[in-house]
Structure formats: C-alpha cells, structure tokens
Amino acid sequence: MSWKARSAFFKKIEGDIDQKKATLESLLNEENILIAVNQRLPKLTSFLLSNLKNIVELALNSSTEQLVRSHSYAILLEFPPVRSAVCKDSNLVNIIVKSLFESKERLQDTVTILQILQRIIENSNALVLHQIDQSSEFFQYLLENISEIHIREFLIFLFSHPSLAPFRKWLGDLNADSLLYSSILNETEFVQEKILILLIKYVPMVDKTSPVMVRLTEPEKIKTILDIGIEAANFSLSGAAFKFISMLCSSISEFEKLQPQLFEIRKILGNNCQKLCDFVMRDHSFCSDKRYAIELIVLFITFQENVDDSIFKFAEFLLDLFLEIKTNSFLHISFLNFFKSISNFKHQFSEFIHSTNLLSVIINSINHRDNLLASFWGHIYKITGILRDFVEDNDIEIDNLINENSQISKNDIVGAIHIISADDWNNYIEKLYLVQKKTMKSNYGGPLPKKVWSSNDSESDSDSNSFYHCHFIDSTDLFSRNSKLDFEIYESDSDSDSSSSGSDSDSDSDSDSDSNSNSSSSSNSNSSSSNSNDEDETAIYDDKDDDGFQNSAEEEETETVNMKSSSDNENDE
C-alpha cells in the first residue's frame, strides 16, 4: 500500500466512524485494517475499546467469518490497549476461560484461547488469574488434558515464574500440589513424567515455611514418588522422580522447622538405598536418572556414621564406569561427589583404595593422557586432592594403600597398568599435583608484563605509543610438556630425570639458535632504535619462583641472550 493510499484509507475509516457508518464487522472485514490498528488512530482505538466484548466473542466463535475472526484474534493478541482493557474486565476473562471448556473437540480453538490467555496473563503479571471464578475447575481441566502438547506448554508457562507472587498465591489457593499429586496415581508413565516436571518447577516457587511445603514433604508422597522412579522402565520418568526428591531436600535443608521432614526423607532413602544402588548398577549406561539416583544415595550416606560394605561394592562399580565412559561429565561429577561422601569412613575407604589400587590407576591414567580421549582430568585432580587430604589427616602410610600383588585388569586404561610405589605417589604429588594447584590459585595469566618504551617515545606520550613485553603461560594447560616427564613416575629415576632435562635443554638451544638468527635479520632494519634501548628491551618481568616452570625461566633467559646477541650483531655491522 502506497503512502497516499494509506492516508486515504485512514481518513476513510475515521470518516466512517465519525458519521457512524462503520460497524465492527465491516471494519474487521477490511483487508488492511491491522495497518490502521497499529497506527493507533485515536478514533479507531476508541471504537475498538467500546466494542471490546464483541471483539472477544468474534474471536472465540468458530462460526465467525475467517477474515473477521483472524483480525479479532490478532487485535486481542497484539494490540496493547485492547489487551490491557481485557485484563481489567473480569467478565471478559471468565468468558475466555469458559470458552476453553466448550472447545474440547476443536483443537485450533483451544490453541487460540490458550494463546489469548497467556498474553493477558503476561500483560497483567498474573493478576488476571485471580479473576477466574472457576480456578480449580480450570486447573483440573488442564491436568486432565496434559497429554496434549499445547495444554502441557501452557501448564509449564504457569509454573515458570517463581519470582512472581501472583502465580505462587494462585497455585497455593487452589492447592495445586494436591491436585498434581493425585493426578500422578493411576496414570501412564508419560503423564506421570509430565506432572513430575511441573512439581519440579513448583518447588522453587513455594514459600519454604508454608503449608504447601509441608504437604509436598509428606513421607507417604515421597515414598510413592521414589517407588515410581525405581520401578519405571522409562529413564526420563525415573530421572524426574529422583530429581524432584533431590530438589525438595535441597530446598528445605536450611530451615529448622522442616528438619523433621528432612529426617523422614533420609530415613526413606536409607530403607531404599540398596534399591537405588541396584538401579544404577543394572547396566553400564549413564543418563539423568542415574545421576539423580546417586544424588539421593549421597544425601543418605553423608549424614551416616557407618555404612554397609555394599556401599563400597557400589563404589567399585562406579569407579569402573568412571574409567569406562571417559567423556560423560555428568558421570564424572556424580562419582566425584560420591567419592567425597565415602571418604568420611576411614577404615572402609582405606580398604577401597587398597582393593582397587586407586593410586596406581590415577597415575597410569595421567601417564596415558596423550592417548586418551577423556574429559575427567579435572575430576582426577579433585580426587587426588581428596586422597592427599585423607592421607595427611589420618596419618596413613602410602604403602598401606598400595596392593602390590593385585593384577588390575578391570581398570585397564591403555595396555598393562603398572603398580606404583609410595615414592612414585609422593613424586606425583610434589611435581605435578602441587604445581597444578599453585597454577590454579595464582592470578590468571601469571605475573603482569613490564612496559617497554620505544626510542621515539617521550614521557608525555600516551600508552598507545608503548607496548608490553611478556612471556605468556597458559594457566589452563595443567599438563604442560614441562610436567610430562613427571607422568611416567614408575620408570623415572634421578639419572633419567637429569638426562631428560638435558635433552630438553638441547632442544631449547636449537630453537634458540633459530630465534637468534631470526632476531638478527629483523634487527638490521631497526638498528637505530634497538641500540638505544637494549636495557629496556631486556626488562622482562623477573621469575621469582620457577618451581614447575623451569622451561619458562629458561626461555626468558634465552630471549634476553637473543636480544643482546642481536644488538651485538647490529653494532658489528
């Protein structure tokens, strides 16, 4: 539509409204009426607001002419003045809700009504929900039809705003938790999973000291949901059931008034701990269901003074799975959390380390790091820290944790696994683990570089005329080539270490000669500036502590020698 045509069209509409020739249906029958509506013409806007009820009825009536209905629906959905006016009229809100009950057999009508409802709920920050006369029936209708994707998405929308009090109050007033729980029973696994997803979303919305939270934590309900998770054939249903219980415990753990409920939940988990272990050990896959099952096991054993030996049999299975599935970070995190919890049981934990030869497994894994596609290196670092603290806190001899007679076939990483000695473990801790720890705790990027000024710069020059001379160390590369010699601990001795260092220095000297020739050639074109700034160019930051970074210090010294050599070459020329 051209500019002239638009202008003429707008004038015609306002003229018809002035002369009272226009009817609502005649305007909505205009092909370009939405263009005029979006212009917010004052007379047209007033006319639409005065016919608000008729617009709602035309949009909801399936017998309305298609173009008129489409325009009515678009105005309700997209035109803010009309949408705001509907939010303030409880009669219109209830007309829309009532039409939802009458559209059961008409899918498109149901979708349209839910879209209108969602928009006016958003527009009013959920206050419009409190205007619904039949809130309980409305919510029950939604639950009964949760298998329909459009209704399921609308329900998820209702439970996705934990920070908005009107949502929380509306759901609390109609006892949504009780309606959800009653809907779980005698339903298909598909419906049970979707209802549990709603319960998971509901937990963060609930006031922790409210009666709703007390109802959610009733032992009988927890037992029912736990049984559903353990017995389900669908892993997503099991995961939803376990996740709900885990989130619930996390939410109430800090509230004194709810400690009796938390104690009862832990008691239920204790009675079903072996079932949860069997659930995880039933096969060698690892999905969200097993992740949350392990969370529940950890929740139980964390507060126990003693545990059965079956827990450490489960730990052996989990360790094997940890090494077998090398790229599943959820599995690695779950094992790490479980490993922390069982480290509190000194005697059994020592036996576990000895029987699995865990120290040898860790060092052999690191020695084969270059040959493994794995994502558990950070977790191995954390496990090493737990083992180190355990040994120091309990004053345990490393030799007592190493089983020299065992043949580790089940934990085979790459080829044969070598049984290490206590000296090997101590060497690993000192030369690799502590170096990694120091790197992690230091400032990101290492020491700050020093500023180097060119000969043409004066004191008044800005920073843009200066540059920084620095030697970068990748602090995220915890297994640098400098430390690689320390991996093969069971093969190293003092002689091999010194010879390895010598070979490294030889290779460094070769690279130095290359860089020396390069710097000499490049310095020919910059003779005048480099002569006057020999001292500045060698002002690289000092290496105060070269423990674990010997090559870094050598490279810095090499750079200094190269620069001086370059300057000497220039002077000779």
ZAMARGU-4260 file (C-alpha; in steps of 0.2 Angstrom, whole numbers, plus 5000, padded with zeros to 4 digits):
<rodrens>
0) 5000/5000/5000 | 5007/5017/4995 | 5009/5032/5006 | 4994/5041/4998 | 4983/5025/4998
5) 4987/5023/5017 | 4982/5041/5021 | 4966/5040/5011 | 4962/5023/5019 | 4965/5030/5037
10) 4954/5046/5033 | 4940/5034/5026 | 4940/5024/5042 | 4939/5039/5054 | 4926/5047/5042
15) 4915/5032/5043 | 4917/5031/5062 | 4913/5050/5064 | 4897/5048/5053 | 4893/5031/5062
20) 4893/5022/5046 | 4906/5009/5052 | 4901/4993/5061 | 4914/4982/5070 | 4912/4968/5057
25) 4913/4980/5042 | 4930/4987/5049 | 4937/4969/5053 | 4932/4964/5036 | 4944/4977/5029
30) 4960/4968/5022 | 4972/4981/5029 | 4963/4985/5045 | 4978/4979/5055 | 4989/4993/5047
35) 4977/5006/5054 | 4976/4997/5071 | 4995/4998/5073 | 4994/5016/5069 | 4984/5019/5085
40) 4972/5031/5076 | 4963/5039/5091 | 4945/5037/5084 | 4948/5019/5079 | 4956/5014/5095
45) 4941/5022/5105 | 4929/5012/5093 | 4938/4996/5097 | 4938/4998/5115 | 4920/5002/5115
50) 4916/4986/5106 | 4928/4975/5117 | 4915/4962/5121 | 4910/4960/5103 | 4929/4958/5098
55) 4931/4944/5111 | 4915/4935/5105 | 4920/4936/5087 | 4937/4929/5091 | 4931/4914/5101
60) 4916/4910/5090 | 4920/4896/5077 | 4906/4901/5066 | 4913/4919/5063 | 4919/4923/5045
65) 4938/4918/5044 | 4945/4935/5040 | 4934/4944/5054 | 4939/4931/5066 | 4958/4932/5061
70) 4958/4951/5063 | 4949/4949/5080 | 4961/4937/5086 | 4976/4947/5081 | 4969/4963/5089
75) 4967/4953/5106 | 4984/4946/5105 | 4994/4960/5098 | 4985/4977/5102 | 4991/4983/5119
80) 4976/4995/5123 | 4963/4981/5119 | 4974/4968/5129 | 4975/4979/5144 | 4957/4983/5144
85) 4953/4964/5144 | 4964/4961/5159 | 4954/4974/5169 | 4937/4966/5164 | 4934/4950/5175
90) 4918/4946/5165 | 4928/4945/5148 | 4942/4935/5157 | 4929/4922/5163 | 4921/4922/5145
95) 4938/4917/5138 | 4940/4903/5151 | 4923/4897/5149 | 4925/4895/5130 | 4940/4884/5134
100) 4929/4871/5142 | 4917/4872/5126 | 4931/4869/5114 | 4937/4852/5119 | 4933/4844/5102
105) 4941/4859/5092 | 4960/4859/5093 | 4963/4875/5084 | 4950/4884/5095 | 4959/4878/5111
110) 4976/4883/5105 | 4969/4901/5101 | 4961/4903/5118 | 4976/4897/5127 | 4987/4909/5117
115) 4975/4924/5122 | 4975/4918/5140 | 4994/4918/5140 | 4995/4935/5133 | 4983/4943/5145
120) 4991/4934/5160 | 5008/4940/5155 | 5001/4958/5152 | 4994/4958/5170 | 5009/4950/5179
125) 4997/4935/5183 | 4985/4946/5192 | 4971/4941/5180 | 4972/4923/5186 | 4964/4929/5202
130) 4949/4935/5192 | 4944/4917/5186 | 4929/4911/5195 | 4932/4893/5192 | 4950/4892/5195
135) 4950/4874/5202 | 4940/4868/5188 | 4951/4877/5176 | 4967/4869/5183 | 4959/4852/5184
140) 4954/4853/5166 | 4972/4857/5161 | 4979/4842/5171 | 4966/4830/5163 | 4972/4835/5146
145) 4991/4837/5150 | 4994/4824/5136 | 4990/4837/5123 | 5006/4847/5119 | 4998/4864/5118
150) 4990/4862/5136 | 5006/4855/5143 | 5016/4870/5136 | 5003/4882/5144 | 5005/4872/5161
155) 5024/4874/5160 | 5021/4893/5157 | 5011/4894/5173 | 5025/4886/5183 | 5039/4895/5176
160) 5038/4911/5186 | 5045/4908/5203 | 5048/4926/5207 | 5030/4932/5203 | 5020/4932/5219
165) 5003/4931/5210 | 5007/4915/5202 | 5013/4907/5219 | 4997/4914/5228 | 4985/4907/5214
170) 4993/4890/5214 | 4993/4889/5233 | 4975/4895/5235 | 4969/4881/5223 | 4980/4868/5232
175) 4989/4864/5215 | 5001/4852/5224 | 4987/4841/5230 | 4979/4841/5213 | 4996/4837/5205
180) 5000/4823/5217 | 4983/4815/5215 | 4985/4815/5196 | 5001/4805/5197 | 4992/4790/5204
185) 4984/4778/5191 | 4991/4787/5176 | 5003/4782/5162 | 5021/4784/5163 | 5021/4798/5151
190) 5008/4808/5161 | 5017/4804/5177 | 5033/4811/5170 | 5025/4827/5164 | 5017/4830/5181
195) 5033/4827/5190 | 5041/4840/5179 | 5028/4853/5185 | 5031/4848/5203 | 5050/4851/5200
200) 5046/4868/5193 | 5034/4871/5208 | 5047/4868/5222 | 5057/4884/5219 | 5040/4894/5219
205) 5034/4888/5236 | 5037/4898/5252 | 5048/4886/5262 | 5038/4889/5278 | 5021/4887/5270
210) 5009/4873/5272 | 5012/4869/5254 | 5030/4864/5258 | 5024/4853/5272 | 5012/4844/5261
215) 5025/4842/5247 | 5037/4833/5260 | 5024/4821/5267 | 5033/4804/5269 | 5019/4794/5260
220) 5021/4805/5245 | 5040/4804/5245 | 5039/4785/5246 | 5026/4784/5232 | 5037/4795/5220
225) 5053/4786/5225 | 5044/4769/5220 | 5039/4776/5204 | 5057/4781/5200 | 5064/4765/5205
230) 5051/4754/5196 | 5049/4764/5180 | 5055/4757/5163 | 5057/4775/5156 | 5073/4783/5161
235) 5066/4801/5160 | 5052/4797/5172 | 5065/4789/5184 | 5076/4805/5182 | 5061/4816/5185
240) 5056/4807/5201 | 5073/4807/5209 | 5076/4825/5204 | 5060/4831/5212 | 5065/4822/5229
245) 5083/4829/5227 | 5077/4847/5224 | 5065/4846/5238 | 5078/4841/5251 | 5090/4854/5245
250) 5076/4867/5247 | 5071/4863/5265 | 5089/4858/5271 | 5092/4876/5279 | 5075/4878/5288
255) 5075/4872/5306 | 5056/4870/5306 | 5057/4857/5291 | 5071/4846/5299 | 5059/4833/5305
260) 5053/4831/5287 | 5070/4830/5280 | 5075/4817/5293 | 5060/4807/5287 | 5065/4808/5269
265) 5083/4802/5274 | 5075/4788/5283 | 5065/4783/5267 | 5081/4784/5257 | 5091/4774/5269
270) 5077/4760/5268 | 5079/4761/5249 | 5097/4764/5247 | 5101/4746/5241 | 5087/4748/5228
275) 5095/4764/5222 | 5112/4756/5220 | 5105/4741/5211 | 5096/4754/5200 | 5112/4762/5195
280) 5121/4745/5193 | 5108/4737/5182 | 5118/4742/5166 | 5133/4752/5160 | 5124/4767/5153
285) 5123/4783/5162 | 5109/4796/5160 | 5100/4808/5171 | 5090/4795/5180 | 5107/4788/5187
290) 5114/4805/5190 | 5099/4810/5202 | 5099/4792/5210 | 5117/4795/5215 | 5112/4812/5222
295) 5099/4803/5233 | 5112/4790/5239 | 5125/4804/5243 | 5111/4813/5253 | 5108/4797/5264
300) 5126/4792/5267 | 5133/4810/5270 | 5124/4810/5287 | 5128/4792/5292 | 5141/4787/5305
305) 5143/4770/5297 | 5138/4762/5281 | 5136/4744/5274 | 5150/4736/5264 | 5138/4736/5249
310) 5141/4755/5248 | 5159/4752/5244 | 5155/4737/5232 | 5144/4751/5223 | 5159/4762/5223
315) 5170/4749/5214 | 5156/4748/5201 | 5155/4767/5199 | 5174/4768/5198 | 5174/4756/5184
320) 5161/4766/5175 | 5170/4782/5178 | 5185/4775/5168 | 5175/4766/5155 | 5164/4781/5150
325) 5178/4794/5148 | 5168/4808/5141 | 5152/4809/5151 | 5155/4824/5163 | 5138/4820/5172
330) 5145/4803/5177 | 5162/4810/5182 | 5154/4824/5193 | 5142/4811/5201 | 5157/4799/5205
335) 5167/4814/5212 | 5153/4819/5224 | 5150/4801/5229 | 5169/4799/5232 | 5169/4814/5244
340) 5155/4807/5254 | 5163/4789/5256 | 5180/4797/5261 | 5172/4800/5279 | 5173/4782/5283
345) 5191/4779/5287 | 5193/4760/5288 | 5182/4756/5273 | 5188/4770/5262 | 5206/4764/5265
350) 5201/4746/5260 | 5193/4753/5245 | 5208/4762/5239 | 5219/4747/5243 | 5207/4734/5234
355) 5205/4745/5218 | 5224/4751/5218 | 5217/4768/5215 | 5233/4777/5217 | 5241/4766/5203
360) 5225/4769/5192 | 5226/4788/5194 | 5245/4789/5189 | 5243/4777/5175 | 5229/4787/5168
365) 5239/4803/5168 | 5254/4794/5160 | 5242/4789/5146 | 5234/4806/5144 | 5240/4809/5127
370) 5232/4793/5121 | 5215/4795/5129 | 5200/4805/5123 | 5193/4809/5140 | 5186/4823/5150
375) 5189/4818/5168 | 5206/4826/5170 | 5199/4840/5181 | 5190/4827/5191 | 5205/4816/5194
380) 5214/4832/5200 | 5200/4834/5213 | 5200/4816/5218 | 5219/4817/5220 | 5216/4832/5232
385) 5204/4821/5242 | 5216/4807/5243 | 5230/4818/5249 | 5220/4826/5262 | 5214/4809/5268
390) 5232/4803/5270 | 5238/4818/5279 | 5223/4820/5290 | 5223/4802/5296 | 5242/4800/5296
395) 5241/4785/5284 | 5257/4777/5276 | 5255/4777/5257 | 5262/4759/5257 | 5247/4753/5266
400) 5236/4759/5252 | 5245/4750/5238 | 5241/4732/5234 | 5257/4726/5225 | 5251/4709/5222
405) 5235/4714/5213 | 5233/4712/5194 | 5222/4727/5188 | 5213/4721/5173 | 5196/4728/5176
410) 5203/4746/5176 | 5214/4743/5161 | 5217/4760/5154 | 5230/4758/5140 | 5239/4742/5140
415) 5246/4735/5156 | 5244/4745/5172 | 5260/4747/5182 | 5259/4745/5201 | 5267/4761/5209
420) 5277/4763/5224 | 5275/4776/5238 | 5289/4786/5231 | 5280/4787/5214 | 5265/4794/5223
425) 5274/4807/5233 | 5284/4812/5217 | 5267/4814/5208 | 5260/4825/5222 | 5275/4836/5223
430) 5280/4838/5204 | 5263/4838/5196 | 5248/4840/5208 | 5255/4854/5219 | 5261/4863/5203
435) 5243/4862/5196 | 5236/4868/5212 | 5249/4883/5213 | 5244/4887/5195 | 5226/4887/5198
440) 5227/4898/5214 | 5239/4911/5206 | 5232/4926/5197 | 5225/4922/5180 | 5238/4924/5166
445) 5253/4925/5178 | 5264/4940/5183 | 5260/4956/5174 | 5271/4961/5160 | 5283/4976/5161
450) 5280/4991/5149 | 5294/4994/5136 | 5295/5011/5128 | 5302/5014/5110 | 5316/5027/5107
455) 5304/5039/5099 | 5293/5040/5114 | 5294/5054/5127 | 5287/5054/5145 | 5272/5063/5139
460) 5267/5050/5126 | 5251/5041/5129 | 5250/5022/5132 | 5246/5020/5114 | 5264/5023/5109
465) 5270/5009/5121 | 5270/4990/5120 | 5271/4976/5133 | 5285/4963/5134 | 5278/4947/5141
470) 5280/4929/5141 | 5263/4920/5141 | 5260/4904/5151 | 5244/4895/5148 | 5237/4893/5165
475) 5224/4881/5159 | 5236/4869/5152 | 5239/4859/5168 | 5248/4845/5159 | 5261/4855/5150
480) 5276/4847/5142 | 5287/4853/5156 | 5277/4841/5168 | 5276/4827/5156 | 5292/4819/5161
485) 5285/4818/5179 | 5270/4807/5172 | 5280/4791/5169 | 5284/4790/5188 | 5286/4771/5189
490) 5300/4772/5175 | 5310/4788/5181 | 5325/4789/5192 | 5337/4803/5196 | 5348/4799/5181
495) 5334/4798/5169 | 5327/4814/5175 | 5344/4823/5173 | 5346/4816/5155 | 5328/4821/5151
500) 5331/4838/5157 | 5347/4839/5146 | 5338/4833/5131 | 5325/4847/5134 | 5339/4860/5136
505) 5347/4854/5119 | 5330/4856/5110 | 5328/4873/5118 | 5345/4878/5112 | 5341/4873/5095
510) 5326/4883/5095 | 5336/4897/5102 | 5348/4897/5088 | 5334/4898/5076 | 5326/4913/5085
515) 5343/4921/5086 | 5345/4921/5068 | 5328/4927/5065 | 5330/4941/5078 | 5347/4946/5069
520) 5339/4948/5052 | 5325/4958/5059 | 5336/4969/5069 | 5345/4975/5053 | 5330/4986/5049
525) 5328/4993/5066 | 5347/4997/5071 | 5345/5015/5077 | 5330/5011/5089 | 5337/4995/5096
530) 5354/5002/5100 | 5347/5015/5112 | 5335/5003/5121 | 5345/4987/5124 | 5342/4988/5143
535) 5323/4992/5141 | 5320/4978/5129 | 5328/4965/5141 | 5317/4972/5155 | 5306/4956/5156
540) 5297/4953/5172 | 5308/4943/5185 | 5304/4925/5188 | 5303/4924/5207 | 5298/4906/5208
545) 5302/4894/5195 | 5296/4878/5203 | 5287/4868/5190 | 5290/4881/5177 | 5309/4878/5173
550) 5307/4880/5154 | 5298/4896/5156 | 5313/4904/5166 | 5325/4896/5153 | 5315/4904/5139
555) 5315/4921/5147 | 5334/4920/5149 | 5336/4914/5131 | 5325/4929/5125 | 5337/4940/5134
560) 5353/4932/5127 | 5345/4933/5110 | 5341/4952/5111 | 5359/4955/5117 | 5366/4945/5103
565) 5355/4954/5091 | 5361/4971/5097 | 5379/4965/5096 | 5377/4960/5078 | 5370/4977/5074
570) 5385/4985/5082 | 5397/4974/5072 | 5388/4979/5056
</rodrens>
